[in-house]
Amino acid sequence: MSRYLLNKFLFTVDRDPALVERYRSDPASLVAWWESEMANQLLNCIVDERSTWLAFDDVERAALISHDHVKLFELGAHPFLTLTLFIALFERDNTEPLEYQKAFGARLQHFDLPYPDIAT
């Protein structure tokens, strides 16, 4: 399991509107593409500098594909990165102000302190 890789996915996808739309419409395809093309690219470096070992495990991949923010939180994904991406994905489907954010939080209410470790 790699919290770093989960957070890197959330961070990079959220900052590109085209990737957000791909993740919304076809999450399995976007996750597979991102893992093969972007996961081993170093952040803020030239494209030629890459690592070779980073990959999602099956649980991480399934949580990303199913947009399961509760599972991502359990796995240690940073809640602010998850929330900002999921707002971009799903807030438009709601009609009331903060409706999505409230539902997002409600689905996490069963967690007690201490929360899962989100350090990378």
Beta strands, then each sheet from edge to edge (+ up, - down):
end
